[in-house]
Amino acid sequence: MRSRIIMSMLAGATLLAGALFGTATPAAAESPGVPAEFGSDWHDPLTAAPPVARPHSRSCEVTLAEAQFRDFTPYRGSYAPPEGCGDRWSKVVLRLDGKVKGRQFDRLGYLHVGGVEILRTSTPEPSPDGIAWSVEKDVTRYSDTFRGRQDVEMLIGNVVDSTYTGVIDVKVTLTFYTGAAAAVPDRVLTVGTGTGTNSTLTAPRNSERIVAEVYATGSGGGCEEYWYLTVPDQAPYSCKASGGPYREVQISVDGQLAGIATPFPTVWTGGWSNPFLWYVVPGPRAFDIQPITYDLTPFAGILNDGRPHRVDVSVVGVPAGQAGWSTPVNVLVWQDAQKAHVGGRLTVHEAGDPVNSPVYTPGSEHRLRTEGAHRLTVAGYVDTSHGRVTTTVTRSLAHTSTHRWTDGENVDGLDAVWTDDESITVGGAGPARTARTHRTYTMNGTTTLGADDRLRTVLTLGDRAAVTETRGGRRTAWSWQDDTYTGDAAYTVNVPRDQRHAVGTTHERYRLYGSRGCYDRALTTVQGVLTQDRSGC
């Protein structure tokens, strides 16, 4: 495993400019210390995302899982709370350390503690000599689960044979930090797993805030892994979906639509037919898949009656009867300690008409232009020990994309933008508080297969979010996040690995600015060598 960083400032500046402005090709990215093409080893995978901030206080560490994944047999173990750090923590940090060598596909994995999904992840593809990587995640919000003994289940489904030799070796720990206890949900509940989940939830009768989180992933090796490239049935393309590429993750309560969201277009580390794009720097969120969150507090008056209620999660756009999506659900509940029963009522439910308009145009270059949109507003109140509290949630989704390809798909390109706007207003005693989040996801890339069997992929991915918090109309906090990945990689297909002559340049810059400070880090790699790692605001 190699950890070299080329310290040439001139080379780093040249590569960065090429990555940002598209002026450099992989073949031209030759600098001292950079190999002419990928070899049998490369830098260990890393991302530009910020590390988890850790308190300067006493801590206790617990090992959750140690396993080697060779097939689809889950690891099963047990968890016991840490000794010597109490049961109210200022922060809880999960860390996964993994290693793998040889040859292997990217794999998807999960980790459950007491049935609660606390991590969903995917793996990098290894070098013949082997790689190691790590993932950190703030899991403080699951503190209720960690206070008691629990069963542990982890799976990174894998296949090991004479061709795919990589055994995935992982260790997962939790570190608990003492100090002032963090404000966390009182209860963490679960609601089913799988696709088209139809499960029940019995909420505590004194719930005053309820948030569902859904770890929605399209995967499994089928077309839903590349759902953003699917086309209607009449178009000549290898991945079909009658409604085209529009996807929307919906949650409902007793059959009534309760939340809508745009799924993040995750690209796994074998994505876009070119693993050389991802060997060192994965696409945004690939190692730490973030759940979609839905504020279900407007439905608390319904859910607080002590009876089980049906909670369904579905993905709009998936062809009938087709698998490919996983949608496990956690439910986070804040309770009113002063009341045994918190009553309430759903007062507003306004669901706009969904829009999904894929337009296919045949030709020497086939084109699919898609526009999609949906809007939902729900509102309700709960009568708590500190007065009536109203919550209004509005979410507005939009998608536009142009997919173009040639016969045989030797040229295959996509230019897509997704937006997911959410506004949550809470009113009660004192001025109303509003949190507005504007999410934008972008994907712009083309894969070309030449007559010489040389496959080249040029791709840019964007994960952006702007958040503004106000109280009584005055801004109290704000943040702006931009995680942008650019890559350009090429290799010869249909030949043994040592004859691929693969080259690739990748760049990631993660910026986070706001009222709580700033973070800015940029990474650049060439042929698996890290040529730039720059930090600073």
C-alpha positions as CSV (number, residue, x, y, z in Angstrom):
1,M,0.0,0.0,0.0
2,R,1.5,3.3,-1.2
3,S,1.0,6.7,0.4
4,R,3.3,8.9,-1.7
5,I,2.4,12.6,-2.2
6,I,4.2,14.4,-5.1
7,M,5.4,17.7,-3.6
8,S,6.0,19.5,-6.9
9,M,4.0,22.7,-6.6
10,L,4.3,23.3,-10.3
11,A,3.0,19.8,-11.2
12,G,0.1,20.2,-8.6
13,A,-0.9,23.6,-10.0
14,T,-0.9,22.3,-13.6
15,L,-3.0,19.2,-12.7
16,L,-5.4,21.3,-10.7
17,A,-5.9,23.7,-13.6
18,G,-6.5,20.8,-16.0
19,A,-9.0,19.2,-13.7
20,L,-10.9,22.4,-13.1
21,F,-10.9,23.7,-16.7
22,G,-10.8,20.5,-18.7
23,T,-7.6,21.4,-20.5
24,A,-5.5,18.3,-19.5
25,T,-6.1,14.8,-20.6
26,P,-4.9,11.7,-18.7
27,A,-2.2,11.0,-21.3
28,A,-0.8,14.5,-20.9
29,A,-0.7,14.3,-17.1
30,E,2.9,13.1,-16.8
31,S,4.9,14.6,-14.0
32,P,8.1,13.5,-12.2
33,G,7.2,10.6,-9.9
34,V,3.9,9.9,-11.7
35,P,3.8,6.6,-13.6
36,A,2.9,6.5,-17.2
37,E,-0.1,4.4,-16.4
38,F,-1.7,2.5,-13.5
39,G,0.5,-0.2,-12.0
40,S,-0.2,-2.9,-9.4
41,D,-0.5,-0.4,-6.5
42,W,-1.9,3.0,-5.9
43,H,-2.6,5.4,-3.1
44,D,-5.0,4.3,-0.4
45,P,-8.6,5.6,-1.0
46,L,-9.4,9.0,0.7
47,T,-12.0,11.7,0.3
48,A,-11.9,15.5,0.7
49,A,-14.9,15.4,3.1
50,P,-14.3,16.9,6.6
51,P,-13.4,14.5,9.4
52,V,-15.7,14.1,12.4
53,A,-14.9,16.7,15.0
54,R,-14.0,15.0,18.3
55,P,-14.3,16.5,21.8
56,H,-11.2,16.9,24.0
57,S,-12.6,14.8,26.7
58,R,-12.2,11.3,28.2
59,S,-13.4,8.6,25.8
60,C,-14.2,4.8,25.8
61,E,-13.9,2.6,22.7
62,V,-16.1,-0.5,21.9
63,T,-15.5,-2.8,19.0
64,L,-18.8,-3.5,17.2
65,A,-17.6,-5.9,14.5
66,E,-14.5,-7.6,13.1
67,A,-15.1,-9.7,10.0
68,Q,-13.8,-10.9,6.7
69,F,-16.5,-10.9,4.0
70,R,-16.2,-13.6,1.3
71,D,-19.9,-14.2,0.5
72,F,-23.4,-13.1,1.5
73,T,-23.2,-14.5,5.1
74,P,-23.8,-11.6,7.6
75,Y,-21.5,-11.1,10.5
76,R,-23.5,-11.5,13.8
77,G,-22.3,-10.4,17.2
78,S,-23.3,-8.5,20.3
79,Y,-22.8,-5.1,21.7
80,A,-22.5,-3.9,25.3
81,P,-22.4,-0.3,26.4
82,P,-18.9,1.1,27.4
83,E,-17.8,0.9,30.9
84,G,-16.5,4.0,32.6
85,C,-18.1,6.7,30.3
86,G,-21.6,6.8,31.7
87,D,-24.7,6.5,29.5
88,R,-25.0,10.2,28.4
89,W,-22.4,11.2,25.9
90,S,-21.3,14.4,24.2
91,K,-20.5,12.6,21.0
92,V,-20.4,9.0,19.6
93,V,-18.2,8.4,16.6
94,L,-18.2,5.3,14.4
95,R,-15.1,4.3,12.6
96,L,-14.7,1.6,9.9
97,D,-11.3,0.4,8.9
98,G,-11.1,-1.8,5.9
99,K,-8.5,-3.5,3.7
100,V,-8.6,-5.7,0.6
101,K,-6.2,-6.9,-2.1
102,G,-6.3,-8.7,-5.4
103,R,-9.3,-8.2,-7.7
104,Q,-12.8,-7.4,-6.6
105,F,-15.9,-5.4,-7.6
106,D,-17.3,-2.6,-5.5
107,R,-19.7,-3.9,-2.8
108,L,-22.5,-2.4,-0.8
109,G,-22.7,-2.9,3.0
110,Y,-24.8,-2.1,6.1
111,L,-24.4,-2.2,9.9
112,H,-27.3,-2.7,12.3
113,V,-27.3,-2.4,16.0
114,G,-30.4,-3.6,17.7
115,G,-32.1,-3.5,14.3
116,V,-31.2,0.2,13.8
117,E,-29.2,0.9,10.7
118,I,-26.3,3.1,11.8
119,L,-24.1,2.8,8.6
120,R,-24.6,2.2,5.0
121,T,-21.5,2.1,2.9
122,S,-19.8,0.8,-0.2
123,T,-16.2,-0.4,-0.8
124,P,-13.4,0.7,-3.1
125,E,-12.0,-1.7,-5.7
126,P,-8.5,-3.0,-4.7
127,S,-5.1,-2.9,-6.2
128,P,-3.3,-6.3,-6.7
129,D,-0.9,-5.3,-3.9
130,G,-3.7,-4.2,-1.6
131,I,-5.3,-1.0,-0.2
132,A,-6.7,0.2,3.1
133,W,-9.3,2.8,3.8
134,S,-11.4,4.2,6.6
135,V,-14.8,5.8,7.2
136,E,-15.9,8.0,10.1
137,K,-19.4,9.0,11.0
138,D,-21.1,10.9,13.8
139,V,-23.7,8.5,15.2
140,T,-24.6,10.5,18.4
141,R,-28.2,10.6,17.4
142,Y,-28.5,6.8,18.0
143,S,-27.5,7.1,21.7
144,D,-30.8,5.6,22.8
145,T,-29.8,2.4,21.0
146,F,-26.3,2.4,22.5
147,R,-27.5,2.5,26.1
148,G,-28.4,-1.2,26.3
149,R,-27.1,-4.5,25.1
150,Q,-28.0,-5.2,21.5
151,D,-27.5,-7.7,18.7
152,V,-25.2,-6.6,15.9
153,E,-25.5,-7.5,12.2
154,M,-23.2,-6.4,9.4
155,L,-23.0,-7.5,5.8
156,I,-20.8,-6.5,2.9
157,G,-22.1,-9.0,0.3
158,N,-19.1,-10.4,-1.6
159,V,-18.1,-13.1,-4.1
160,V,-14.7,-14.7,-3.9
161,D,-13.5,-17.2,-6.5
162,S,-10.6,-17.8,-8.9
163,T,-11.2,-14.5,-10.7
164,Y,-12.5,-12.2,-7.9
165,T,-10.0,-12.8,-5.2
166,G,-10.5,-9.8,-2.9
167,V,-11.6,-10.7,0.7
168,I,-13.0,-7.6,2.4
169,D,-11.5,-7.4,5.9
170,V,-13.1,-4.8,8.2
171,K,-13.1,-3.6,11.8
172,V,-15.8,-1.2,13.2
173,T,-15.5,0.6,16.5
174,L,-17.6,3.1,18.4
175,T,-15.9,5.8,20.5
176,F,-17.9,7.5,23.3
177,Y,-16.9,10.9,24.6
178,T,-17.8,12.2,28.0
179,G,-18.9,15.7,28.8
180,A,-22.1,17.7,28.5
181,A,-24.7,15.3,27.0
182,A,-25.7,16.1,23.4
183,A,-29.3,16.8,22.6
184,V,-30.4,13.6,21.0
185,P,-33.7,11.8,20.3
186,D,-35.3,10.1,23.3
187,R,-36.1,7.0,21.2
188,V,-34.8,5.4,18.1
189,L,-37.3,3.0,16.5
190,T,-37.2,0.9,13.3
191,V,-39.7,0.4,10.5
192,G,-39.0,-2.6,8.2
193,T,-36.5,-3.1,5.4
194,G,-36.7,-3.9,1.7
195,T,-38.4,-2.4,-1.3
196,G,-42.0,-1.2,-1.2
197,T,-41.9,-1.6,2.6
198,N,-45.3,-2.1,4.3
199,S,-44.6,-2.1,8.0
200,T,-46.1,-0.7,11.2
201,L,-44.9,1.9,13.7
202,T,-46.2,2.3,17.2
203,A,-44.9,5.6,18.5
204,P,-44.7,6.7,22.2
205,R,-48.0,8.5,23.1
206,N,-46.1,11.5,24.3
207,S,-44.1,12.1,21.1
208,E,-43.7,15.8,20.3
209,R,-41.3,15.5,17.4
210,I,-40.9,12.6,14.9
211,V,-38.3,12.3,12.2
212,A,-37.9,9.4,9.8
213,E,-34.6,8.6,8.0
214,V,-34.5,6.3,5.0
215,Y,-31.2,4.9,3.7
216,A,-32.4,4.7,0.1
217,T,-29.9,3.1,-2.3
218,G,-30.4,1.8,-5.8
219,S,-28.0,-1.1,-6.3
220,G,-27.8,-4.8,-6.8
221,G,-26.0,-4.8,-10.2
222,G,-29.2,-4.2,-12.2
223,C,-30.4,-1.1,-14.0
224,E,-31.6,0.6,-10.9
225,E,-27.9,1.0,-9.9
226,Y,-27.8,3.5,-12.9
227,W,-31.4,4.7,-12.6
228,Y,-30.4,8.2,-13.9
229,L,-29.6,6.6,-17.3
230,T,-32.8,4.5,-17.8
231,V,-35.0,5.3,-20.8
232,P,-38.7,4.6,-21.7
233,D,-39.5,1.3,-23.4
234,Q,-39.7,2.7,-26.9
235,A,-36.1,3.9,-26.9
236,P,-33.3,1.6,-28.0
237,Y,-31.1,1.4,-24.9
238,S,-29.9,-1.3,-22.6
239,C,-31.6,0.0,-19.4
240,K,-35.4,0.4,-19.6
241,A,-37.9,2.0,-17.3
242,S,-41.4,2.9,-18.6
243,G,-41.2,6.4,-17.0
244,G,-37.6,7.1,-17.8
245,P,-35.0,8.2,-15.2
246,Y,-37.2,10.2,-12.8
247,R,-37.0,8.8,-9.2
248,E,-38.6,10.0,-6.0
249,V,-38.5,8.4,-2.6
250,Q,-41.9,8.7,-0.9
251,I,-43.0,7.9,2.7
252,S,-46.6,7.5,3.7
253,V,-48.5,7.1,6.9
254,D,-51.7,4.9,6.8
255,G,-51.7,5.3,3.0
256,Q,-51.5,9.1,3.1
257,L,-48.4,10.7,1.5
258,A,-46.3,12.1,4.3
259,G,-43.0,13.0,2.6
260,I,-41.2,13.2,-0.7
261,A,-37.5,13.5,-1.6
262,T,-35.0,13.2,-4.4
263,P,-32.6,10.3,-4.0
264,F,-28.9,11.2,-4.3
265,P,-27.4,9.9,-7.5
266,T,-24.6,7.9,-5.9
267,V,-21.9,6.6,-8.2
268,W,-20.3,3.5,-6.8
269,T,-16.6,2.8,-7.3
270,G,-17.1,0.7,-10.5
271,G,-19.5,3.3,-11.9
272,W,-19.7,4.7,-15.4
273,S,-17.9,1.6,-16.8
274,N,-14.6,3.0,-15.5
275,P,-13.2,1.9,-12.1
276,F,-10.0,3.9,-12.8
277,L,-12.0,7.1,-12.0
278,W,-12.5,5.9,-8.4
279,Y,-9.5,3.9,-7.3
280,V,-8.2,6.7,-5.0
281,V,-11.0,9.3,-4.7
282,P,-14.6,8.0,-4.7
283,G,-17.6,9.9,-5.8
284,P,-19.5,12.0,-3.2
285,R,-21.2,10.0,-0.4
286,A,-20.0,6.6,-1.8
287,F,-18.3,5.5,1.5
288,D,-20.9,7.2,3.8
289,I,-24.3,7.0,2.4
290,Q,-26.5,9.6,4.0
291,P,-30.1,8.9,4.8
292,I,-33.0,11.0,3.5
293,T,-34.8,12.7,6.4
294,Y,-38.5,13.4,6.6
295,D,-40.0,15.5,9.4
296,L,-43.2,13.6,10.3
297,T,-44.1,15.8,13.2
298,P,-47.3,17.1,11.5
299,F,-48.5,13.5,11.8
300,A,-47.7,13.2,15.5
301,G,-51.3,13.7,16.5
302,I,-52.3,10.6,14.4
303,L,-49.3,8.5,15.5
304,N,-49.6,9.2,19.2
305,D,-52.8,7.2,19.7
306,G,-51.0,4.2,21.0
307,R,-52.0,2.0,18.0
308,P,-49.8,0.6,15.3
309,H,-49.8,2.7,12.1
310,R,-48.7,1.6,8.6
311,V,-45.6,3.3,7.3
312,D,-44.7,2.6,3.7
313,V,-41.6,3.7,1.7
314,S,-41.7,3.5,-2.1
315,V,-39.6,4.6,-5.0
316,V,-41.5,6.3,-7.8
317,G,-40.3,5.3,-11.3
318,V,-39.1,1.8,-10.6
319,P,-40.7,-0.6,-13.1
320,A,-43.4,-2.8,-11.6
321,G,-42.1,-6.0,-10.1
322,Q,-38.5,-4.9,-10.5
323,A,-36.1,-5.0,-7.5
324,G,-33.0,-2.9,-7.0
325,W,-33.8,-0.5,-4.2
326,S,-33.2,-0.9,-0.5
327,T,-35.1,1.5,1.9
328,P,-34.5,0.7,5.6
329,V,-36.1,3.2,7.9
330,N,-35.2,4.5,11.4
331,V,-37.6,6.7,13.3
332,L,-36.2,9.3,15.7
333,V,-38.6,10.4,18.5
334,W,-38.4,13.3,20.9
335,Q,-40.8,12.9,23.9
336,D,-42.6,15.3,26.3
337,A,-41.4,14.1,29.7
338,Q,-44.2,16.1,31.4
339,K,-47.1,14.5,29.7
340,A,-48.2,10.9,29.2
341,H,-50.2,11.7,26.1
342,V,-49.5,14.5,23.6
343,G,-52.6,15.1,21.4
344,G,-52.6,16.8,18.1
345,R,-54.0,17.0,14.6
346,L,-52.9,17.1,11.0
347,T,-54.3,20.4,9.7
348,V,-52.9,20.8,6.1
349,H,-52.2,18.2,3.4
350,E,-51.5,19.7,0.0
351,A,-49.9,17.4,-2.6
352,G,-49.3,18.9,-6.0
353,D,-49.7,17.0,-9.2
354,P,-46.5,15.1,-10.0
355,V,-44.7,15.9,-13.3
356,N,-42.7,13.3,-15.2
357,S,-42.2,14.1,-18.9
358,P,-39.5,12.1,-20.7
359,V,-39.3,13.0,-24.4
360,Y,-37.4,10.7,-26.7
361,T,-36.0,11.9,-30.0
362,P,-34.5,9.2,-32.3
363,G,-31.5,9.8,-34.6
364,S,-27.9,9.0,-35.2
365,E,-27.5,10.4,-31.7
366,H,-30.5,9.3,-29.7
367,R,-31.7,11.9,-27.1
368,L,-34.0,11.7,-24.1
369,R,-35.0,15.0,-22.5
370,T,-36.7,14.5,-19.1
371,E,-38.4,17.0,-16.8
372,G,-39.9,16.0,-13.5
373,A,-41.2,17.8,-10.4
374,H,-43.4,17.4,-7.3
375,R,-44.5,19.5,-4.3
376,L,-45.9,18.6,-1.0
377,T,-47.0,20.7,2.0
378,V,-48.1,19.2,5.3
379,A,-48.9,20.9,8.6
380,G,-50.1,19.9,12.0
381,Y,-49.9,20.7,15.7
382,V,-49.3,19.0,19.0
383,D,-50.5,20.1,22.4
384,T,-47.4,19.8,24.7
385,S,-46.7,20.6,28.3
386,H,-45.2,23.9,27.1
387,G,-48.1,24.8,24.9
388,R,-49.4,24.2,21.3
389,V,-46.6,23.7,18.8
390,T,-47.3,23.8,15.0
391,T,-45.0,22.3,12.4
392,T,-45.3,23.1,8.7
393,V,-43.2,21.1,6.2
394,T,-43.0,22.0,2.5
395,R,-40.8,20.1,0.0
396,S,-40.4,20.8,-3.7
397,L,-38.5,18.5,-6.1
398,A,-37.3,19.1,-9.6
399,H,-35.3,17.2,-12.2
400,T,-34.0,18.0,-15.6
401,S,-31.7,15.8,-17.7
402,T,-30.6,15.2,-21.3
403,H,-29.3,11.7,-22.1
404,R,-27.7,11.2,-25.5
405,W,-26.2,8.0,-27.0
406,T,-25.4,6.4,-30.3
407,D,-26.3,3.0,-31.6
408,G,-24.4,0.4,-29.7
409,E,-23.9,2.9,-26.9
410,N,-20.3,3.6,-28.0
411,V,-21.0,7.2,-27.0
412,D,-23.2,7.6,-23.9
413,G,-23.6,10.9,-22.1
414,L,-25.7,12.6,-19.5
415,D,-26.2,16.1,-18.3
416,A,-28.6,16.2,-15.2
417,V,-29.6,18.4,-12.4
418,W,-31.7,17.5,-9.4
419,T,-33.0,20.0,-6.8
420,D,-34.7,19.3,-3.5
421,D,-36.0,22.3,-1.6
422,E,-37.3,21.9,2.0
423,S,-38.7,24.4,4.5
424,I,-39.6,23.4,8.1
425,T,-41.3,26.1,10.2
426,V,-42.0,25.5,13.9
427,G,-44.3,27.9,15.8
428,G,-45.2,28.0,19.5
429,A,-44.3,30.2,22.4
430,G,-42.0,32.9,21.0
431,P,-41.0,33.8,17.4
432,A,-41.4,31.0,14.8
433,R,-38.3,29.1,13.7
434,T,-37.7,28.2,10.1
435,A,-35.0,26.0,8.5
436,R,-34.7,26.2,4.7
437,T,-32.5,23.8,2.8
438,H,-31.8,24.0,-0.9
439,R,-30.1,20.8,-2.2
440,T,-28.6,20.6,-5.7
441,Y,-27.1,17.4,-7.2
442,T,-25.4,17.5,-10.7
443,M,-24.0,14.9,-13.0
444,N,-22.3,15.7,-16.3
445,G,-20.3,13.1,-18.2
446,T,-19.7,11.1,-21.3
447,T,-18.2,7.6,-21.9
448,T,-16.8,7.0,-25.3
449,L,-15.6,3.6,-26.7
450,G,-13.4,4.1,-29.8
451,A,-12.7,1.8,-32.7
452,D,-9.4,0.8,-31.0
453,D,-11.3,-0.5,-27.9
454,R,-10.1,2.5,-25.9
455,L,-12.8,3.5,-23.4
456,R,-12.6,7.0,-22.0
457,T,-14.9,8.6,-19.4
458,V,-15.0,12.3,-18.5
459,L,-17.3,13.1,-15.6
460,T,-18.2,15.8,-13.1
461,L,-20.4,15.3,-10.1
462,G,-21.7,17.9,-7.7
463,D,-23.3,17.7,-4.2
464,R,-24.4,21.1,-2.9
465,A,-26.6,22.4,-0.1
466,A,-27.4,25.8,1.2
467,V,-29.1,26.0,4.7
468,T,-30.6,29.1,6.3
469,E,-32.1,29.2,9.8
470,T,-34.2,32.1,11.0
471,R,-36.1,33.0,14.1
472,G,-38.9,35.6,13.8
473,G,-37.7,36.4,10.3
474,R,-34.1,37.1,11.4
475,R,-31.3,34.9,10.2
476,T,-29.6,33.0,13.1
477,A,-27.4,30.5,11.3
478,W,-26.4,29.6,7.7
479,S,-24.2,27.2,5.8
480,W,-23.1,26.5,2.2
481,Q,-21.6,23.2,1.2
482,D,-20.1,22.3,-2.2
483,D,-18.5,18.8,-2.9
484,T,-17.4,18.7,-6.5
485,Y,-15.7,15.7,-8.2
486,T,-14.1,15.8,-11.7
487,G,-12.5,12.8,-13.4
488,D,-11.0,11.8,-16.7
489,A,-9.8,8.2,-17.2
490,A,-9.2,5.8,-20.1
491,Y,-8.2,2.2,-20.6
492,T,-8.3,-0.5,-23.3
493,V,-11.2,-3.0,-22.9
494,N,-11.3,-6.7,-23.7
495,V,-7.7,-7.3,-22.8
496,P,-5.9,-8.7,-19.7
497,R,-5.5,-6.4,-16.8
498,D,-1.8,-5.8,-17.5
499,Q,-2.5,-4.7,-21.1
500,R,-5.2,-2.1,-20.3
501,H,-2.6,0.8,-20.2
502,A,-5.0,2.7,-17.9
503,V,-4.5,6.4,-17.1
504,G,-6.7,8.8,-15.1
505,T,-6.7,12.2,-13.4
506,T,-9.2,12.9,-10.7
507,H,-9.9,16.0,-8.5
508,E,-12.2,16.6,-5.6
509,R,-12.8,19.8,-3.7
510,Y,-15.0,20.0,-0.6
511,R,-16.0,23.4,0.7
512,L,-18.1,24.2,3.7
513,Y,-18.7,27.8,4.8
514,G,-21.1,29.2,7.3
515,S,-21.8,30.9,10.6
516,R,-20.0,28.1,12.4
517,G,-16.8,28.3,10.5
518,C,-15.3,27.1,7.3
519,Y,-13.6,24.0,5.8
520,D,-11.9,23.7,2.4
521,R,-9.9,20.7,1.1
522,A,-8.8,19.8,-2.4
523,L,-7.3,16.4,-3.7
524,T,-5.8,15.6,-7.0
525,T,-4.6,12.2,-8.3
526,V,-2.8,11.1,-11.4
527,Q,-2.5,7.4,-12.3
528,G,-3.2,6.5,-8.7
529,V,-0.6,8.9,-7.2
530,L,-1.8,11.7,-4.9
531,T,-0.3,14.8,-6.4
532,Q,-2.2,17.4,-4.3
533,D,-3.7,17.5,-0.9
534,R,-4.5,21.1,0.0
535,S,-6.4,22.4,3.0
536,G,-7.3,25.9,4.2
537,C,-10.1,28.5,4.1
